[in-house]
Amino acid sequence: MLTLKDTSSFISLAPIPIFIIDPDSLRLAYANARFLDLINGSLEKILTLNLHDIFGQNLPATISTFFLQLKNTSNHAAMPVQIPDLESSVAPFSNYHYFASRFEEGNNKLKIAVWLVAKKIVSAEQDDSIFRPISAMELEVKRPNIEYIQVNEDSLAIETEFLPIAEDDLQKSEAQELQQIPAETWTQLEASREWFKNMVRSSPVPMLITKGEDMVFDVINDAMLNLIGRDSSVLGKPWFEAIPELVGQPVIDELFYAYRTGLTHYVPGVGISLIKNGEPTLGYYDLTYTPLKVNGKVIGLMQTATDITEHVTSKEKLLKAYEQIRLSKEAAELGTFDMNMVTGHLQWDDRCRLLFGISHSNEIEFERDFLHNLHPDDLERINAVLAYVFDKKASNGIYDVEYRTIGSEDKRLRWIRAKGQVYFDANEKPLRFIGSVLDITEQKEDEQRKNDFIGMASHELKTPLTSINSYLQLLQYLANLQSEDRMLSTIDKSLNQVKRMTRMIDGFLNVSRLESGKIAIDKQQFEITSLLKEVCEEALVLTTGYDVKLHLADEVTIYADRNKLNQVLQNLIGNAIKYSDLGSEVNIKYSTDQSHIIISVIDNGIGIKPEHQQKLFDRYYRVENGSTIAGFGIGLYLCAEIVTRHQGKIWVESEFGKGSTFSFSIPLSSAS
């Protein structure tokens, strides 16, 4: 029979946590240093505990049943089997799988060894408690009465700590002494060796036992064979025959260091090239070498390995990706920000600090460093944008905005483009706000120069256009006097073209004023139905061959800029006519909810492809569809800006080839 002392001698050197329990009471009888480290306790302490004390009071009933079934098995050298349903929410036990193996003491008293195997690979930095070096104190175990035993060529020998040794390591005098050992003791030791070998072979942790200075492979499990890409034919071979590609690799120096010093040696993250399937394969492994001794002399090594190749390569890929991002960020001159929405802690990189005119390296404060450095004309707008972004239902956390900063220290004005994302918790509360900033000052200055030119040119064009309009009106008067119907028709068409050109020039002027901040929204109370009728009537006068229908509902009074909404409606109706076939119908509808009015212009025209729909409201954006319809892409941009300045929204719904619906909504009343 194995004694508790025999078995504890073996597991004291095991590289994984193991403890022994009584299957009836589930009380602990022994634990190795690995397990004691795991629970941060002592051997004396654990002898007062049972399984419930360690894993919690709510262990399933199946656990007790499992141990009783294992106790009653007839196999005295049972292979370790996985324990079902043994889970615990108590850290760190939830990170392991559990295996059990039975053995018998004297008087047929049965015990069960339980050993823990980590569920996932962890690096040395993450958890060095699994494969840390064992101290000399941990290696010390109480010597049994039997010093040595005799072995045959395919069995393991046990030294004072019951470790496997080779027959060649026994001295003749010792062999003579062994002849005096009682037969019953021989049986116990043979069972002990077999139990130990079974534990090594069935361990999911790759394990190997070598003997002698030549490192002859003595016991190896399937996990280690899979790791090194070999089969059981390596047993009985020295390391340089079993794995010849290790010659010259640094791992061999570590191997002999452990053998010659007799010190347990842990080597994290070592790179090893192995031949697998005929090809050299580089892998990374956490290795532990535990010397096996006889009477203080090292006669072999127990080696364990954990494959961390995926972890190392993933880390290398991540570092490479970080480096690529860093180089890209520097090339693009991007700054980054990261705000913890729970603590309010805000981080800026050096580039972000520069764009706000900050040279200090102190902690950034949202109010002091961000809000106070915004241009006064942008402060209210950016506060409104942030409130919108922090509302998940409204924005989904998407942040994309332009604003001006006044440098805190250099007082320099800069234009900034900021893009980011807000992340929310399960209750849709903002958790984190990250993003990047880009200096677009030069771009804005170029745009301003262009807008100044457009404004100046448009203004100059209005003078001759006004004169042309006056001359045409005079010709119209004279033609009426002389009843020149043919001439009147030509003059009317010319006047319509002058009106179109005037609107286009006004559009350019409005864009110029808008970009310069000189366009104002002059709100007043008025009834929207009268404006809709006016716009529809004007559209019918300026165009022929189209049916423009206004679907009237209840009268609605709103608080808005009447002239600016007139421009929006004229543009939307004009586009609906422009992009529809002659004879088509254009419908104008409106409805209200509790706080907004929604106006829609519906056509049966050529429609818009999905990839163009989100860009339609960008400045100077035009859809390239092969048509000859003139335009500069400023109408919808101007509409969007006017609606936005009314705190409203504008959007399009369209199916290519089947028409479009342009809609906008604005508040019914607002004093802002």
N, C-alpha and C positions, 0 to 999 in steps of 0.2 A: 504493500500500500504506500502511496505517496503521503508524506507527512506535511502538515502545514508549514513546518520549517523548511522542508525540501522545496516546496513550490514557491514560497516567499523568496527563497534564494534566487530562483530563476527570474521572477517578475521584478525583483529589485533593479535589475539591469535593463529591463524592457524600455524602449524609447517612447512608449505611449503610456497614458494613464491606465492602471489596472488596480482593481481591489477584489477582495475575497469576501464572500458572504455565506451565512448559514441559510440554506434554502427553506427551512421551516420557519425560522423567526425573522428572516431577512436582515439579521444583524451583521454588521461588518466585523470581520476577523483580522484583516490585514489590508494594507494599501501601500503601493510603492511611492517613491518620491515624486514621480510625475503627478499622481493623483493628489497627493498632499499639497503640492504647489497649486493645483487647480482649485482646491477648496480653501487654500491658505490656512491649513490646519496641521495638527501634529498627529502622530500615530496613536498616542494616548487618547486624544480627543475622539478619533473616529471609532475607537472600540466601544464608545458609549452610544453610537448612532445606529440607526437602521436605514433601509432604503427610502422610507417615507421622509425621514429627517433631511435627506440630501436632495431628493427630487420633488419634494412637496407632498402634501397630504392627500392629493387627489389622484394617486396612481390608479390606473384601471385594474379591475379584478383579474384581467387576463395575465397580468405580470406574475402574480402569485401562482396561477395555474401553470404558466410556462415553466417556472422554476421547479414545481413539483413534478411535472412531466420529465424534465431534464434529470431530476434526482432519481427517478424510477427507471431510467434507461439502463439497458444491460451492458452497454458499451463502456468499459472502464476507462478507455482512452479516447473519449468522445472528441471529435473535431469541433472547434468553436463554431457556434451557430448564432445568427443574428437574433437579437431579442425584439419581438414585435411590440409596437404600441408604447415603447418607452420613450416618451417625449416630455420635455419639461420647459416651462417658460422661464425658469430660473437660470439666469446667466451664470456661467458660460455653458451649462449642460445642453442647451438647445442646439449647440454647434456640432454635436457628435452623433455617430451611430454607435450601437452597443452590441457586443458579442459576449457569449458565455461559453464556458467549458467546465465540465465536472471533473472532480478527482476525489479519491477516497483516502481518509486517514486511517490510523489504527482503530481497531474495534468497529470497523465498518462505518465509521463516522464520515459523512459526505459533506464536501464543501464545493462551492461554485466560484470560479474566477470570472469577473466581468471586466472587459477591457474596452476602452473608448477609442474610436477612430474618427478623426476630424472629417466633417462632411465635405469640406472644400479645401483646396490648397490655399494656404496663407503664406505670405512672405515673412521673413524673419522680423521685419519691422512691425508687421501687424500682430504677430503672436509668436514670441520666442519661447513660450512655455512648452511647446509640443516637442521640439527637438533641441532644447538647450543642452549644453554639456552637463554631465552628472558630476557632482563634486566627489572628492575622495570619501567624505563622510557618508554619502549616499551609497557608495560601493561597499562600505563595511557591513558585513553581515556576520552573524554568529556562526562560528565553525561547528559543524556537526562532529560526532564522535568518529565517523569514518572519514579518513583522510583521502584515500584514493580507491579507485576501482579498476578492474581489468576490462578491456574492451576488445571487440573483434573489429575487423576492418571496415564494416559498414555501419558501425554504431558510434554514438557520442560518448565521450568520457566526461566524468564530472569531477571537478576539483573541490576544494573545501567550500567554495561558494556554489558548488554543483554546476560548473560550466563545462561545455563540450571540449574535450581534448583528444589528441591523437595518441595511438599506442606508443609511437616513437618517443613521446615526451615523458614516458615513465622510466624511472631508474630501476635497475635490477633489484636493489634493496627494497624499493617500494613495492615491486611486484611480489616479492616474497612475503612482505607484510600483508598484501591483499589476500593471500591464500588463507589467512586466518579469519576472514570475514564470514559471518553466518549466512547460510543460504537465503534466509528470509530477507536479509538486508539487500542481497543481490537483486531479488525480485522487486523490491521497492525502488531501487535505483534505476533498474531497467525501465520500469513504468514512468519514473520521473523523466528520464531522457526522452522517451517516446512522447510524453505529453508536451515537452518543450519543443521537440521537432514538429509535432502537429500544429502547435501554436505558430511557429515560424512559417510553415507551409501554407496555412490557411489565412494568414494575415493579409488584409487588403493593402497594408503598407509594404512596399518592396523591401525584402529582407534577405541577407546573405550572411552565411557564416563561413569564414575561411580559417584554415589551420596552418600553422607554421609560418616561417619567414617568407616562403615562396607563395604564400597566400593561396593555398590549394582550396578550390571550391568544395565545401563539405556539405552544407545544407543551403538550399536556395528555394524560394517560393515562386509561384507562377507570376506574381506581380513583378518581381525582379527580373524574371526571364523575359517578360513582355517589354520591360523598360530597356533592357540591354539588347533586345532583338536576338535572343538565343533560345536553344531548347535544353533539355536536361542532359545532353551529352557533355556539357561543360563540367559536370560533377566529376571530381577527382583530378581536374586539371589545374595547374597554377595559373595565376591571373594573366601572364603574358602569352599563354596558349589559349586560354578561354576568350580573352578580349585583346588580341594583339594590337589593335589600333590605339590602345591606351599608352603604348610605349611613347615616351617623350612628352606626354601631356601632364600639366601641373598636378592633376588629381592624384597621380601616383606618389608625388612627394608628400601630399597630405596623408595618404594611406600609410606610408612607412613612418611618418612622423608619429602617428597614433600607435603603431606597433612598437617602435623603439623607445618611446617615452612612457608608454603604459598609461597615457592620459586619454580620457574620453575627449574626442575631438569633433567639433561641429563646424562644418564648412557651408555657409549659405551661398546660394546663387552661383555655383561653380559651372563654367561652361565645359561641356564634354562632347567630343565628336565620336559618334558610334556608327558602325556599319550596320544599316538596317535595310533588308531587302536588296542587298548588293550596292547600296548607295550610302555615301557618308552623310550623316545627319547630325547637325549641331543642336544640342539641347542644353537646358539649364536645370540644375538640380540642387536641392538642399540635402546635404549628406551628413550622417552621423556615424562615427567610428567608435565602437565600444570595445576596448581590449578585454580579452578573456584570459584569465590567469590561473596558474597552478602554483600554489605556495609562493606567490609574489612574482612569478615569472610569466611573461606574456607568451601564450602558446597559440593565439588566434585572435580574430576580430569578428565582432558582430556588426554588420554594416546595414544601414537603412538609407533609403533615398526617397525623396519626394520630387516628382517632376513639376517644375514651375516654369517650363518653357513658354506656355501660353501667357502666363503672367508677365514674364520678362519681355517677350516680344510685343505684347499689348502695351506695356509701359514704354518700350522703345518707340512704337508707332505713335503713341500719345505724345511723347516728347518731341518727336519729329513734326507731328501736326502742330504742336504749340509753337515750334520754331518757325514753321512755315507761316503760321498766323502772325507771329511777331514780325517777321520780315515783310509780309504783305501790309501789315498795319503801319509799319514805318515807311514803306514805299508810298502808301496812300496818304500818309500824314494824318492818320486817324487817331483820335483820342478815345479813351474808354471810361465809362463810369459804371458803378455797381452800388446799388442802394438796398440795404436791408430794411424792408418796410415795417418790420416788427420793432426793431431797436432804433431805427432812424439813422443808423450808421451809414455814411456815404464815403465811397472811395473813388478817387480820380487818379488816373495815371499822369505822368509828367506833361504829355501833350494836352490833355484836357485842362490841366492847371494853366498852361501857357495861353490857351484860347480865352481864358477868363482873366488873364493878366495877373496871375498869382505866381510868385516865386518861392513862397515858403513851403516847407514840407510838413507843416502841422496838419492835424486832422481837419478834414473838410466838414463844414456845416452847411446844411441845405439853405437856411435863411440867409446867413451871412455871405456865403461864397457864391451861391447860385442866384437866388431871387434878387439880392441887392445889387448884383452885377448885370442884371438884365437892363436893356434900354427901357426907360420909363414908358415909352409908347407901346412896348411889347408885354409889359408886366401883366396887365389884366388879361390879355389874350392867352398867355402861356399858363396862367393859373387856371383858366377855363379849360385849356387843352389837358392839363394834368388831371383835373377833376374828371374829365371825360375818359382819359386813359385808365384811371384807377377803378372805373366802373366796368366790370367784365362783360356784363350783358350789353352795354352800349358799344364798347370798342374791342372786346376780346384782348385787351392789353396791348394793342399795336400803337406804337408811338412814332410819329413822323412829322417833324415840324421844323420851321425856319424861324430864327429870331436873331436879334442883335445883342451884343454884349458891350459893356463899357469896362475896360480893364481895371481891376481893383487897384493896381499899382501904376500901370503905364497909361491909364486913362484912354487907351486906344479903342476906337470903334471897330468891331469885327462882326461879320455876318456868319452865323453858325447854322449848319444843317445837322439835326439830331435825329437818330433813328434808334429804336429800342423795343423792348418787350417787357411787359409786366407779367409776373407769374403769380398765380392765386392758389389759396388752399382749398380744401374741400367745401368750405363755406363761402367761397368766392371773395375772400378777403385777400388783399394784395400782400404777398410775401416778399418778393424780390423784384427789383427794377434794374435791368442791365441794358447797356446800349453803347453807341459810339457817336462821336461828334466830328464834324469836318468843317474846316475853315473854307467858306465859299465867298469871302469878301471880294476877291478879284473877279469872280464870276458875277457877283451882284453889281460891282462897279461897271463892268462891261455892259450888263443889261441896262444899267441906268443911263449910260452914254447912248445906247441904242434907243431907249425910250425917249431920251431928250431929243434925239434926231427925229424919231417918228412923230413926236409931239410937235416939233417945230415944222416939219414938212407938212403934216396934216393941217396945221393951222394956216400955213401959207397957201395950201390948196383950196381952203374954204373961200378965200377972197375971189379968185376967178370963177369958182363954181357958183358963188352967189350972183356974180354978174351974168353968167350963162343962164341961171334960173330967171333972172329979171328979164333978160332979152326974150327968152322963150314965153314968159307970161305976156310980154308986150305983143309978140307975134300971135299969141293965142287970142288976145283982145282984138287985133286987126282982122284975124281970120273969121272971128265971130261976126264982125261988122259986115264982112263981105260974103258971109255964108260959104266960106271955103271948107266944105266938109272934109275933103281929102287932106287938106293942109292941117285942119284941126286934129285929125287922127294921128298924123305924124308928130305934131307938136305935143299931144298928150303922151305919146310913147316916149318922147324925148324928156318930158318933165318927170315921168316915172323913173327913167334911168338916172336923172339928176338926183331924185330922192334917194335911190339906192346908193349912189355914190356918196351922197351926204351922210347916210347912215354908216357906211363903211368908214369914212373919215372920222365921224363921231366915235365909232368903235375904237379906232386907233388912239384918238385923243383920250378916251376913257381909260384904256389900258395904260397909257403913259401917266395919267393922273393917278390911277390905282397904284402903280408901282412906286410912284413918288409919294404916296400917302396923301395926295391932295383931293381925292374923291371922297365926298361926304355923303352919309345916309341921312336924309332929312325926313323924319317920320312924322306922320299925321294920321288922324282918324279919317277913314273914308270907306265908302261902300264898294266892295270888290266887283259886284255885278255890272255896275256902270262902266268900269275899266275894261272888263271882258267884252262887253258889247262894242265898245269903242275900238278895241284892237281888232275884233273880228270884222267890223265894217270897213276898217282901213285895209285889211288884208284882201277883202273882196274887191275894193277899188283898185288896188295895185296889181292884182293878178286876175286873169280870166281863165275859165276852163276848169276851175276847182270849186268844190262844194265845201265851204267851211261852216260847220254846224256847232252852235253853242248850246249845250244842254243845261238850261237854267234850273236852279233849285232855289232854296230859300235865300233871301238877301243876307249877306254876311258883312259885318263891319270889322275892319282890321286896322291895326296901327302899324303903318309901314311907309316906305318912300314910294309914292305913287308913280313918279316918273321913272324910277329905277325898275320897278316891277313892270312898267309898260315896255321897257327895253327887253326884259327877260321874255315876256310873252310874245313880243314882235319877233324876236329871234327864234323861239321855239316853233311858232306857227310858220314863219318864213322857211325854216329848215324842213318842216313837214311837207310843205308844198314843193320845195326845191327838189327833194329826193323822192317824190311820188310821180307816178305817171299822170299825164293829162287826163282830166275827168275824174280823178280820185277824190275821195272824201276825207276830210280832216275833221276830227271831233275834239271839242274842248269840254272837259268835265271838271267838276270840283265837288269836294265833300269836306266835312269838318268832323273833328273829334272834340274832346273836352278842351283842348288847348291849341290846336293847330288847324290850319286850312291846307288841304292838299289839292293842287291843281295839276291836271294831266292833259297833255296834247298827244292825240292818238292818230297815227297815219297807217296806210296800207302800202307803204313804199318799199324800197329795196332792202331795208333792214340792215342790221349791223352784226358782224361776227363777234363771238364772245371775247376773242383776244383783243379787240379794239374797244370794248365797252368801258373798261376801267380807265382808259387813257383819253376818252373823248373830251373831258373837261380840263385837260392840260393845255397850257398856253401854246399856241401855234401848232397844235396836233391836228393832222388831217389824215383821214383814212384813204389809203391808196387803193382805189377800186376800179381804176381805168376810166372813170367818168370824166367828163369835161366840165363839170360844175365848178365855177370859180369860187374862191374863198381863201382866207388866210389863217383859219383856225383860231380866231380870237373870240368869236361869238359865244360859244359854249363856255369858254374860259371866263368871259366877262359875266355870263349868267351865274356860273358857280360862285364867283367872288361876291356878286350882289346878294345871292341867297345866303351865303355864309355870313355876310355882314348883317343879315337879318336874323342870325342865330338859327338858320334853317338848314335843310338838306336838299340835295338834288340828285336824281338818279335816272337810269334808263333801263327799260326792259325791252328786249328785242329778239326776234328770230330772223336769221338771215333769209331774205327773199319773201318775208311775210309781214314786214312792217315793224314799227317801233312805237313805244309809249314813253315819252319824256315827262317826268313828274318832279314837282318840288313842293316842299312843305315849309311853312313859316309860322311862327307863333301868331295867334289871333291878336294878342295885345301885349305890349312890352314897352316900358318907359325907358329901357336901356338904349 
